[in-house]
Amino acid sequence: MHPWNSTVGSASLKLMLKLLPRLFQRRILIEDSMKSKVASLFIAQMALPPPDPQFVLRGTSAAVHTLHFNCGGQEPDVPILFSGSENGFIHVWNLKTHRVDTALDGHGRRSVYCVETMGSKDRLLSQGRDQRICLWDLAEGRTSVTDSVFTENVGFCRCSLLKVAQGRWLMAMAAKALEEVQVLELPSKTSVCTLKPEVGAKLGMPMCLNLWQVCRTHELVNPGISDITIRPDKKILATAGWDHRIRIFGWKKMKPLAVLDFHTATVHCVSFSDHKNPKERLLAAGSKDHRISVWSIYTQT
C-alpha cells in the first residue's frame, strides 16, 4: 500500500497543509521585523546631532574675520590662537586657559581681516581696513608695530605669504590698479613683480589670493563660502559658510564628511592648528556672532 493512502500518512499531510500558511506568515513577520530594526537603526544614525565644539572663545566684542594658530613650539611654549576682529583688535588667545593673553591695537580700530605668523609666534603680520599691512614684534612681551606696507587698495582681499628662504618671504597683495596683484619680498619690501591681466581681459577686483602650487581643482556646490582651509596632513578641508555652517570634506575625493552647525551668523574664517601631535590638532571657526568655536576634528574623521 502507498504510504499516502494510510491513515497516518493522510493525517500528517493534513497537519502539514494546515501549518504551512502559519510558517510562511511567521517568516514574513520575522523578515518585516528585521527590516524595521535595520531601518530604525539607519534613521537613528542619520538623526544623530552634529558634535559640539570642544570649547568656545568669547570676548572679542565684534565679528571675527580671521584666525591663525601657532601651536608647534616646544614646551613650555603655550599653544596660542590669533584672531582679528571687526573692531580693529588682534587677540592672542591662550589655548590652555581659553582666555586672552594680549590684545593688539595697530589698525586704528579698523577691521582686521588677515593675521599670520612669520616663522614664530613672536613675528606677526596683520592686514586691516586702514589699508595697512603691519609687521609686529611680540618677543619678550612687546606689542609694537615695527614696519608697515601701505596697500593702496580699498577692497577686502587678504594678502598671502610664502616662505622662500630663512627669514625671507614673498607677499602677494591686491594692487592700487583694480585688476592687478603686486608681489613684494619681505622684510625688505622690494617689489618682485606686478601681475596684470591680458589686454582686453576684464577680471574685476581680486577677492582672494594664495601663493601655492596648484595640483588639482574642485568645484564646491554649497554657495556662499567665506574661507577654505586644508588640514596639515592633507586629508580633510573645512569651509566657512554664509549659511552659518562649517563643512568638512575629504580632500582626496571631496566627499562631504560633516556639517558643524553651531554659529548663529555668517562664519567668516576657519583655521586648522599646527600641533605636532595629530591627535591634538584643532579646527577654529570665527563668526559674525562674535564667537570662536574650537573643534576636535581628528577624532571625528
Beta strands, then each sheet from edge to edge (+ up, - down):
strand 1: 55-57
strand 2: 64-70
strand 3: 80-85
strand 4: 89-94
strand 5: 99-105
strand 6: 112-117
strand 7: 123-128
strand 8: 132-137
strand 9: 144-150
strand 10: 160-165
strand 11: 168-174
strand 12: 181-186
strand 13: 190-195
strand 14: 225-230
strand 15: 236-241
strand 16: 245-250
strand 17: 256-261
strand 18: 267-272
strand 19: 283-287
strand 20: 292-295
sheet 1: 1+ 20- 19+ 18-
sheet 2: 2+ 3- 4+ 5-
sheet 3: 6+ 7- 8+ 9-
sheet 4: 10+ 11- 12+ 13-
sheet 5: 14+ 15- 16+ 17-
end
